[in-house]
Amino acid sequence: MTPLDALPLRPELRGRTPYGAPQLQVAHRLNTNENPHPLPAELLATLGEALGHAALELNRYPDRDAVALRTDLAAYLSRGGERVEPAQVWAANGSNEVLQQVLQAFGGAGRTALGFTPSYSMHPIISAGTGTAWVDGHRRADFTIDPAAAVAQVREVRPDVVFVTSPNNPTGTAVALETVTELYDATEGVLVVDEAYAEFARTGTPSALTLLPGRPRLLVSRTMSKAFGMAGLRLGYLAADPAVVDALQLVRLPYHLSSLTQAAARAALAHTDALLATVDAVKEQRDRIVATLPSLGLTSVPSDANFVLFGRFADAPAAWKALLEHDVLVRDVGIPGWLRVTAGTPAETDAFLTALGEVAPDHRLGD
Ligand SMILES: Cc1ncc(COP(=O)(O)O)c(C=O)c1O
């Protein structure tokens, strides 16, 4: 096989490895923050019909602007209280594609993106893919953002794109809206609030959607991969000023969102309440994990998401391997001392906590 280095690859991509959590055949897969609950029967009953209907027109290109789907997504977002118009919404194949389009439109060669690491590792990777320079923003030792330090850094770096992940992946904690507004005021670039896990937030955690009016450079991205339990669908979306949606249309591929994806997403949105009914059950398991960790001599970072960053371990990769030997797959996100686990079904949480009970004595820090 030809080695990669023999190809005329862009220099900044040389030596990189593709992103991706291990897809291992393990009894308990708690490493990619999916919703473990099966789709509700009432949705499954109509999904086939919706896809069959769309299939009748598969000889035609899909609605390039996905107007009906964007209208449904706007209606869903408006449930939070703040009215969101269809012209403010854009959708693509997963929020990763939305973020890529954002970087294609607002980043690119000679431009810079900044995000507060540790955070979602695809932000720097998509930046590299679009030729956008990346700057690591700072966090405190407890993984929270220090608003004054963050504002100072943004003023100094003057990035074209700023990422705030709220709730943050992999640490789990939501970012205060005051921090978002301070960062918005500090930057002349676009500010992307990645809210992939918003639906799991603890009560009283408002969404940055409420900040959209009057802030044309604020972008809020969401996904159907997490709370909606439809990671396989690949449907992400964004809400922003209609001008931002116009800008994204300059870089999107024509007909990027297939008719089948649009039809399935609309069928799912028609069953929003049934789909989101599992969110409370997942939050219960998250809170159960958090509450149990101290009895195992471990701790966690406060979580508004469907996962928990837990530790501390003397050697996190060794603890990860030990859990795997107990048939539990969690995520080593590369933060020394910490691992991340997705909150699953009660049975998955049982398996995780039992395995952790056996692994913790040999691996926790300080023992
Ligand atoms: C913070 C964050 N944003 C975006 C995504 C991408 O989600 P998707 O492309 O499935 O919509 C993820 C997935 O794990 C994530 O954790």
The ligand as an SDF file (V2000), in Angstrom:
LIG
                    3D

 16 16  0  0  0  0  0  0  0  0999 V2000
  -20.0790   19.1480   21.7380 C   0  0  0  0  0  0  0  0  0  0  0  0
  -20.4450   18.3840   20.5150 C   0  0  0  0  0  0  0  0  0  0  0  0
  -20.7940   19.0400   19.4210 N   0  0  0  0  0  0  0  0  0  0  0  0
  -21.1320   18.4060   18.2920 C   0  0  0  0  0  0  0  0  0  0  0  0
  -21.1210   17.0230   18.2190 C   0  0  0  0  0  0  0  0  0  0  0  0
  -21.4180   16.3880   16.9010 C   0  0  0  0  0  0  0  0  0  0  0  0
  -22.6390   15.8220   16.8630 O   0  0  0  0  0  0  0  0  0  0  0  0
  -23.3340   15.3860   15.4980 P   0  0  0  0  0  0  0  0  0  0  0  0
  -22.3930   15.6370   14.3540 O   0  0  0  0  0  0  0  0  0  0  0  0
  -23.6510   13.9490   15.6880 O   0  0  0  0  0  0  0  0  0  0  0  0
  -24.5450   16.2630   15.4120 O   0  0  0  0  0  0  0  0  0  0  0  0
  -20.7790   16.2820   19.3360 C   0  0  0  0  0  0  0  0  0  0  0  0
  -20.7430   14.8090   19.2760 C   0  0  0  0  0  0  0  0  0  0  0  0
  -20.2860   14.1110   20.1280 O   0  0  0  0  0  0  0  0  0  0  0  0
  -20.4180   16.9800   20.5120 C   0  0  0  0  0  0  0  0  0  0  0  0
  -20.0380   16.3100   21.6170 O   0  0  0  0  0  0  0  0  0  0  0  0
  1  2  1  0
  2  3  1  0
  2 15  2  0
  3  4  2  0
  4  5  1  0
  5  6  1  0
  5 12  2  0
  6  7  1  0
  7  8  1  0
  8  9  2  0
  8 10  1  0
  8 11  1  0
 12 13  1  0
 12 15  1  0
 13 14  2  0
 15 16  1  0
M  END
$$$$
